[in-house]
Amino acid sequence: MERAGGRARLLLAPPLRPFDVQPGDGIQQRPGVRVQRVAEDALSSPNRPTAIVYDNDIMAVAGLSVAQEMRLDVPADLSIVAWDDSPLSQVVRPPLTALSRDIPAYGAHAARRLLALIDGAEPGPLEDDAARLTPRGSTAPPPES
């Protein structure tokens, strides 16, 4: 998924094709409900994705539910990845492959940086640790075309 200009873009494969999700789609306001509509649209399209990366575990569970209601096999027909690794990701079936990051460390880095800026320090480059992928039962190689 790419993020640019306040919107998310799902990259569909094969080949990679964009499926835009606009802020007006309401995903941020009510993720569980709105993501279902967006997932239904994407999974009903002629160029159905073979994988979707969701912004958080709640959205991923909502997307998993839609896929299962549409009788898609996760992960044979569709791989799902959550951009949060909470206990919820582990208790659904199949358990969700997830990207996890150290949110408290990110917050601590941001606070230290803000305090340094308040003290007059020059902002310099900062790179936090990369997210870690935890593969589980919701991902597999894409189906053969």
Residue pairs with C-beta under 8 A, 6 or more apart in sequence:
1 8
1 9
1 10
1 11
1 53
1 55
2 8
2 9
2 11
3 9
6 23
7 20
7 21
7 22
7 23
8 20
8 21
8 27
8 55
9 18
9 19
9 20
9 21
10 18
10 19
10 20
10 21
10 42
10 49
10 52
10 53
11 17
11 18
11 19
12 18
12 19
12 42
12 47
12 48
12 49
12 50
13 49
13 50
13 51
13 142
14 50
14 142
14 145
17 47
19 42
19 45
19 49
21 27
21 38
25 34
25 37
25 38
26 33
26 34
27 34
27 35
27 38
27 55
27 59
31 55
31 56
31 58
31 59
31 62
32 58
32 59
32 61
32 62
33 62
35 54
35 59
35 62
35 63
36 62
36 63
36 65
36 66
39 52
39 62
39 63
39 66
39 67
40 66
40 70
42 48
42 49
42 52
43 49
43 66
43 67
43 70
43 72
43 78
44 70
48 78
49 78
50 77
50 78
50 79
50 142
50 143
51 78
51 79
51 80
51 81
51 139
51 142
52 63
52 78
52 79
52 80
52 81
53 81
53 82
53 83
53 99
54 60
54 63
54 80
54 81
54 82
54 83
55 83
56 82
56 83
56 84
57 82
57 84
57 85
57 86
57 88
57 89
57 96
57 98
58 88
59 82
60 80
60 81
60 82
60 83
60 84
60 89
60 96
60 98
60 138
61 82
61 88
61 92
61 96
63 80
64 74
64 80
64 92
64 96
64 138
67 74
67 77
67 78
67 80
68 74
72 78
74 80
74 94
74 138
75 94
75 137
75 138
75 139
75 140
76 140
76 143
77 143
79 97
79 138
79 139
79 140
79 142
80 96
80 97
80 138
80 139
81 96
81 97
81 98
81 99
81 133
81 138
81 139
82 89
82 96
82 97
82 98
82 99
83 98
83 99
83 131
84 98
84 99
84 100
85 98
85 99
85 100
85 134
89 95
89 96
89 98
89 136
90 96
90 136
93 137
94 136
94 137
94 138
95 136
95 137
95 138
96 136
96 137
96 138
97 133
97 134
97 135
97 136
97 137
97 138
97 139
98 133
98 134
98 136
99 131
99 132
99 133
99 134
100 131
100 132
100 134
101 128
101 129
101 130
101 131
101 132
102 128
102 129
105 128
105 129
106 128
109 126
109 128
113 123
113 126
117 123
